[in-house]
Amino acid sequence: MNNLSLLDTAMKDPFETVFRGFLAPMRVANGGDELDIRLDVVEKDDAFKVQADLPGVKKEDINVRIDGNRVQIDAEARREKDVKEKGKLVRSERYYGTVSRVFTLSQEVDDAKAVAKYDNGVLSLDLPKKVGTASKKLTIQ
């Protein structure tokens, strides 16, 4: 009789079970007030299209740096939330913070032709690929 229970399956490889969550991306949830940069990156033939969610951030508080195929987005946010009951302040919450996101693309970016736009909390980057920097596959002899 070959009857495996769920516990038997989980205990088959205890090392894998223990470390499976360790390597997974971690996100701290604290009521959604902390700043977090979510990205969508699409590669086209001649450019990369990036959309980064930065809700509540002012345009002048965003910096984008390009160094070859490395892109860095820095943002600073200031949020204040006052809760009043019957005209009296019951709770006041403030969040001041900075966040940075760095990612590497598969090809260098032509930073002279790169364009950044910010509208309704979404940063859109149009990052043209630099001509002549495509990766080359070597033949092994």
C-alpha positions as CSV (number, residue, x, y, z in Angstrom):
1,M,0.0,0.0,0.0
2,N,1.6,3.2,-1.2
3,N,-0.3,6.0,0.7
4,L,1.7,9.2,1.0
5,S,0.2,11.9,3.2
6,L,0.8,15.6,2.8
7,L,3.2,15.6,5.8
8,D,5.2,12.8,4.3
9,T,5.6,14.7,1.0
10,A,6.7,17.9,2.8
11,M,9.2,16.0,4.9
12,K,10.8,14.2,1.9
13,D,13.3,16.9,1.5
14,P,13.5,19.0,4.7
15,F,16.3,21.2,3.3
16,E,14.1,22.3,0.4
17,T,11.1,22.9,2.6
18,V,13.0,25.0,5.1
19,F,14.8,27.2,2.5
20,R,12.0,27.5,-0.1
21,G,10.6,30.6,1.5
22,F,14.1,32.0,2.4
23,L,14.9,32.7,-1.2
24,A,11.5,34.0,-2.2
25,P,11.1,37.8,-2.6
26,M,10.0,39.5,0.6
27,R,7.5,42.3,0.9
28,V,6.7,44.0,4.2
29,A,3.0,45.0,4.5
30,N,2.2,47.7,6.9
31,G,-1.1,49.1,5.8
32,G,0.2,50.1,2.3
33,D,1.8,53.3,3.5
34,E,5.4,52.4,2.6
35,L,6.7,53.3,-0.8
36,D,7.5,50.5,-3.2
37,I,8.5,50.6,-6.9
38,R,6.7,48.1,-9.0
39,L,8.1,47.7,-12.5
40,D,7.0,46.4,-15.9
41,V,9.9,46.1,-18.4
42,V,9.2,45.2,-22.1
43,E,11.9,44.6,-24.6
44,K,11.3,45.6,-28.2
45,D,13.7,45.2,-31.1
46,D,15.1,48.7,-30.7
47,A,14.2,49.8,-27.2
48,F,13.1,48.9,-23.7
49,K,9.8,50.2,-22.4
50,V,9.6,50.6,-18.6
51,Q,6.7,51.5,-16.5
52,A,7.2,52.1,-12.8
53,D,4.4,52.7,-10.3
54,L,5.2,55.6,-8.0
55,P,1.9,56.7,-6.5
56,G,1.9,59.9,-4.4
57,V,5.4,61.0,-5.5
58,K,6.0,64.4,-7.0
59,K,7.7,64.6,-10.4
60,E,10.6,66.7,-9.0
61,D,11.3,64.0,-6.3
62,I,12.1,61.3,-8.9
63,N,15.6,60.7,-10.3
64,V,16.5,58.3,-13.1
65,R,20.1,57.3,-13.8
66,I,21.4,55.3,-16.7
67,D,24.9,53.7,-16.7
68,G,25.3,51.5,-19.7
69,N,22.7,48.7,-19.2
70,R,22.1,49.6,-15.6
71,V,19.1,51.7,-14.7
72,Q,18.4,53.2,-11.3
73,I,15.2,54.9,-10.2
74,D,15.2,56.9,-6.9
75,A,12.1,58.5,-5.4
76,E,11.3,60.4,-2.2
77,A,7.8,60.5,-0.8
78,R,6.1,62.5,1.8
79,R,2.7,61.4,3.0
80,E,0.6,62.8,5.9
81,K,-2.7,61.4,7.1
82,D,-4.7,63.0,9.9
83,V,-7.8,61.3,11.3
84,K,-10.2,63.6,13.1
85,E,-13.4,62.9,15.1
86,K,-15.7,65.7,16.1
87,G,-13.1,68.2,15.1
88,K,-10.4,66.7,17.3
89,L,-7.3,65.1,16.1
90,V,-7.4,61.4,17.0
91,R,-4.5,60.1,15.0
92,S,-1.8,61.6,12.9
93,E,0.4,59.4,10.6
94,R,3.4,60.6,8.6
95,Y,5.6,58.8,6.2
96,Y,8.8,60.3,4.9
97,G,11.1,58.0,3.0
98,T,13.2,57.3,0.0
99,V,13.2,54.2,-2.2
100,S,15.6,53.1,-4.9
101,R,15.3,50.4,-7.5
102,V,18.2,49.2,-9.7
103,F,17.9,46.8,-12.6
104,T,20.1,45.6,-15.4
105,L,18.9,45.3,-19.0
106,S,20.2,42.8,-21.5
107,Q,21.7,45.6,-23.7
108,E,23.2,49.0,-23.2
109,V,20.9,52.0,-23.4
110,D,21.5,55.1,-25.6
111,D,21.1,57.6,-22.7
112,A,21.2,60.6,-25.1
113,K,17.9,59.4,-26.7
114,A,16.2,58.1,-23.5
115,V,12.9,59.8,-22.5
116,A,11.1,59.8,-19.1
117,K,7.5,60.9,-18.5
118,Y,5.5,60.9,-15.3
119,D,1.7,61.0,-15.3
120,N,-0.8,59.9,-12.6
121,G,1.7,58.1,-10.4
122,V,3.3,56.1,-13.3
123,L,6.8,56.8,-14.5
124,S,7.3,55.7,-18.2
125,L,10.8,55.3,-19.6
126,D,11.5,54.9,-23.3
127,L,15.1,53.5,-23.4
128,P,16.5,53.1,-26.9
129,K,19.1,50.4,-27.3
130,K,22.6,51.6,-28.1
131,V,23.5,50.6,-31.7
132,G,26.3,48.0,-32.0
133,T,26.3,46.7,-28.4
134,A,24.4,43.6,-28.9
135,S,25.8,40.6,-27.1
136,K,27.8,38.2,-29.1
137,K,27.8,34.4,-28.7
138,L,31.2,32.9,-28.9
139,T,31.8,29.6,-30.6
140,I,33.6,27.2,-28.3
141,Q,36.6,25.6,-29.9
